[in-house]
């Protein structure tokens, strides 16, 4: 039985194949537009498959060849999650006396008969770097010659450490420490005898042999080689003895979640990944659409001949759609080949630079790659669909005579686009309120599709402004409106590219601003502080002198201010005697005593200014120095205050007062100070005059007067130094200072360098990608307009137009496409980013203490770079367009 439907498709595919060979440039352009995203998707899928470990691989990296690893934690019953990552005390249990380390015999007594256990000690030590600096590094003690470690750690060069003074280190650690590792006091020295690689961690790894660590290195964990698998029931039994377990059998066959009393922390939250992925396909379609429109426009006469010889509209659509099928398949094949090659070649770089761990192996997921091929073909079909329907509806007589005809945007498409945009906004708002990321993605996609449908009408609306412009921009606007089949997809492609870039830019900028809000500055910017460590084992009578000399040598010219604090009169080395400013009952946040239980109570607490500082996501709140006592110089060194503010603060201290930064610590000009004394069982308070420093301007903690310390019955002693620098010192300077302070018996220095925020190379990369897409789309649409406008250029030449008019036309056409698309993309991107951030904030409104919400920040620098792209596109069009107008001559008959 004949199937005319398939026959017409075979004919269409044959015509498409012939067209590909005849128009190699256009075909290569479309294939590249499809192959590039396919290559990106294929590389991501292949790399994800290589780096996604199987259960057995994951267990081997954690356990080596052991059946389990056990951590004796305490003598009280505990509960844990299935992987053995988190634990807590069992219900109705209170921690008893401190737990001492178990011996090998005690561990074996808790495990089945025939079990072999191997200890692993891990600790943190201050070690000298190869350049003489000092770092706090993790170091492990284990016998790497034991085959039980195979798979978790491997010697790749040299041999395993055998003597206490030998160490095996990773390549990264060797670059940091050299071939000799030593403690700052010289009590321990290890010489490298081999290079170790831990597949799960390619960072700095140090491993010494048995007896290589000090005996006070804490409780060991034990690798257990058991005669039978350690099941979840066995894990629960060991939990009753205060032991946490990671079991190979449990990792390979996790228990039912209802049997696990402590669930693993799930960090899954609202993410921009589905938003970007959800809009990526639309963007690819819009990018390839103008190229298909070029082909359909240039084949207008041949398609009209098919129609004149009996071809139906469906035949014409299939001819153009066949282009999408073949070009999509070709783009998918080329893209996947490059993706696989790239994944294989880039695997070592991804392991070292991106993941920091070895991949599981060279493997690829055929179903996923096949899905990408289908996606590419569908993308090609979608990209060709609009040109196909446009070509099928073209007037045959108009096409055969070479005229364009009048193009208008159908009212139903405009109404449909506006309805979709409004519906998408409603879906997005609903998703934000429900904190449903899938609904948000669907709403944003619908909004974008609605804007795409409205783009042709918007292009026509903008073209009506041409009457107010000079001839070149007027003609450009008219041609853009007449060639909507190509210009509208180009504008929409720019819009989609810019929208995705701006969406991510809004999120990254808001995350950076949130990190800055959460950061708690401890010193004026660039200042360096060193604590003497008064009362510690390393403190000596010469420590203050040596610390001052170390700071003076490392930071020449920096003004040094000694910081004092309260100490106990019965023990001047004890800093346990402290003065702490406290709020009165009337000025204390109600949530501290009675946490809110309902959303309404949370809202009430959040609106209470007394609870404004209750943010669980803020940075670690601690003071460099506790219970500080000082005068004018102390306030200046710790807060950076100067001028009249410093004068007023010093006057309050002279009257026996205290300088604070919390406005609710001051009640009627007085501050309540709590007295903390380890030798006293009862607490007491007294009041003193208070002075408020603006927390947003002046960092540092409260400063007490000497009179307040005397009133509390405490003495005062020097506890550290602050160096006033003009800029944060370099890393090398800090490493050297760290080593000098350690030798002096002091603690590591604290450098105030502000919040550690990535200043966004990602934003610039996104802006660059958006710029390339914008320039590409503008170039394609401008080229099509130039080809279709050749007759107009000939007419202009005939009536005496200057040669530069052609260049001005190209500049104007490029500016319309790139400028209009960029503006629409910025609006859509900012709206999308704000929607996701608002949903993220609403998802945590019931938590208390209240987390810091994401600010709705706009990446202005990113937007500035994007808005400059249309100017670059116009400049490129002006430079690459020939100024000479074409002159059409009648061919001789």
PyMOL commands that set and color helices and strands:
alter all, ss='L'
color gray80, all
select helices_A, chain A and resi 4-22+24-51+55-63+104-110+147-149+171-177+232-239+248-252+257-259+273-298+300-308+313-355+366-392+396-400+411-434+437-468+471-482+484-518+543-554+585-587+590-592+599-607+609-611+632-639+643-654+663-665+706-712+731-743+761-788+790-798+804-842+860-880
alter helices_A, ss='H'
color red, helices_A
select strands_A, chain A and resi 68-72+78-80+87-89+116-128+134-141+154-158+166-169+180-182+189-197+206-208+221-225+243-247+528-531+559-567+578-582+628-629+658-660+666-667+670-676+684-692+703-704+715-724+750-751
alter strands_A, ss='S'
color yellow, strands_A
deselect
rebuild
show_as cartoon
